[in-house]
Amino acid sequence: MARGVRQIVRIDEEKCNGCGLCVPSCKEGAIQIIDGKARLVEDRLCDGLGSCLGECPQDAISIEEREAEEFDEEAVADHLAAAAGSACGGGCPGSMALSPGGEEDVTPRPGTQASQLRNWPVQLTLVPPHAPWLDGADLLISADCVPYALGGFHGELLAGKKVITACPKLDDVRPYLAKLVEIFRSNDLRRVTVARVEVPCCAGLVALVRQALEASGRSNCFEELVISIEGRQLVGVGA
């Protein structure tokens, strides 16, 4: 691959807090959260146009001029195809689309709270875009940390909803945008609610869902719920 001096993205790891807001804005998939920091995966995947610049709240991304491999559109296409294909679509038994408990209430054991989980799988990587429980769903997209922060998660947020979970900081979010776009396009969702914890990295999940809704051409009723680390609901933002 030819090399030369050109403009390319530079990420200041000292400033980066790993929030992940830059990842979905890079259409080439050149940026990935690795070990809690945004990193340029390969020079040849970056077009140097800086679509990601305005998404960084820490001002950690800039454009520099240095020697690098030339931008390679063919490599980008292969890279995006490989990322999309890496998401499990239900081929393993543990990711088979199920509706545990049906729609009826489940009587809990004395002293315990009934589970309100009505779909399986729940992790975004494993969710099949055409899972039967998605169509017509009131969908909760929850950051992984929310159920740990909010003691009443099942009763307060999950009841009556189907749920998908993801972590915008620690997961490889490259396939997430395409997966969410396909979910939104393929299913008639009643509402999309994003629940996140107040920490900055969780905001990346909201940005990802908003971008996927826009790319899908859907105008679903959207709500953002922010939960404090102490387990209080700080704000509900409708859109």
SULSUL-V684543 format. One record per helix or strand of 3 or more residues. SS is the DSSP state (~ for helix, > for strand). FROM is the first residue (numbers start at 1). TO is the last residue. If there is no record, write none. Layout:
SS	FROM	TO
SS	FROM	TO
//
This chain:
>	3	11
>	31	34
>	37	40
~	43	45
~	53	55
>	61	69
~	73	85
~	93	95
>	138	143
~	146	149
~	153	158
>	162	166
~	174	186
>	191	197
~	200	216
>	221	227
>	233	238
//
